[in-house]
Amino acid sequence: ASYDTFSAAPSLHVGASNGISVASFLEIIHILSKHYLPQNYAFVFAMTGGRFCGMEGIQHFLENNKIKFDFAISIESIFTPILHGHLGMKFENTNFQKKLNIDSIKSSCNYNLKEHCFQKFLFNLKRTLDQVNIPLEIKLSDSQFSQLIFNHFQIPSVAISGGPLYSSVTDNFLNVSRSDNFTWAFSEALFRTMYDLPIIYEVVDKKIVNTSFWANSIGNTPRLAPFIDKSLPEVFRSWMNSFTDEIFIEEWESKNCYIPYSSTDCILKFYNPIPKNIQ
């Protein structure tokens, strides 16, 4: 997940809709820390900047961390009514590729069936999101963002987003129930995949999921690159240190950030009542 955000006026502390994705990401780690993980599973949670600079953050991470990943999930945005799962690489199973189909997933997850494990997780995620009334449509992506980076490193991936990106000066509506529900569904899907559990089992108690603190905090923090408070990653680390030890912060400099995202150039559209562009 990325902790920078897109906003027409970042100095106004807008970006609540993007902020709930980060709040969910952090709470997922918190929930996983409370449960036993099988020995053949290892998770790496990477929170980066540079999402709106050609996905430089995740590219920098993969170039500088020579870990072999079986698959990757990018949580990009979760606030729209229908979520989209953009697959990054083709699967051998064309039925799954066209439509998420449980009949195409016959095998349990184990070390030798990584593709099946990824498919099983996606199926479980779709089912758990259905339980909290969040529709998820999964298909091969026509327009690739983080998937393009993961494909370059030969990592099967899915990018979860709400569809087309947009910005608004009034992006300050905080939907904590959405981030709570997504967090529960994502965490529950991971456990059902690891433990090979049927849909009738429930590992995570919905009542313990609480993203409100981070949603409120991050939703009111400007996170466009020129405005990011450099102490923000340290705040994340301090909190995560309370339940896990392996946390590393690496500071790096963006090289290819798009001009519209610089601190000196942004375009605001005003409709009052005749459209005007002011640069």
Protein Blocks (a to p, Z undefined) as FASTA:
>chain_A
ZZbdcdfblmnopafkmmmmmmmmmmmmmmmmmpccdfkbccdddddehklnoolmmmmm
mmmmccddfbdcddfbfkbfbdcdddfbdcfblmlmmpccfklmmbccdfklmmlmmmmm
mmmmmmmmmmnopacdddddfbdcklmmmmmnopacddddebjadddfklcbccfklmmm
mmmmmmmmmmmmmnopafkbcfbdfklpccklmmmmmmmccfbfklpcfklmmmmmmmmm
mmpfbdcddddddfkbcfklpmkbccdddddfbccddZZ
